[in-house]
Amino acid sequence: MNPPEFILAVIFLVFAFRIISHRMGVPTGLGRRMDRFGGPVQDSGEPLRLREEVHELKERIKVLERITVEKENSLAKEIESLRDR
C-alpha cells in the first residue's frame, strides 16, 4: 500500500468510527454525552440552573451598561454646559 492510499484508508476509518460511535451514543470527547437518539444527556438540573444564572447575569450586565451610558451622556452634557459659560 503506497502512502496516499494509506492516508485515505486512515481518513475513511476515522470517519466510519465517528459515525458508528455517534449512532451508538458514545461520548464524543467534547464533554457531552449523547442519548441513543442523538440528543444530549441531561444528568441533573445543574445545566438548567447554570443557564438561568447566565441569563440573570446577562440582564444585570445590560442594566450596568445602560447606567454607564446614561452617566456618559449626562457627563457629556455637563461638560458642554461648562464650555458654553
Secondary structure, DSSP 8 states (H G I E B T S, - for coil): --HHHHHHHHHHHHHHHHHHHHHHT---SSS--B-TTS-B---SSHHHHHHHHHHHHHHHHHHHHHHHHHHHHHHHHHHHHHHH-
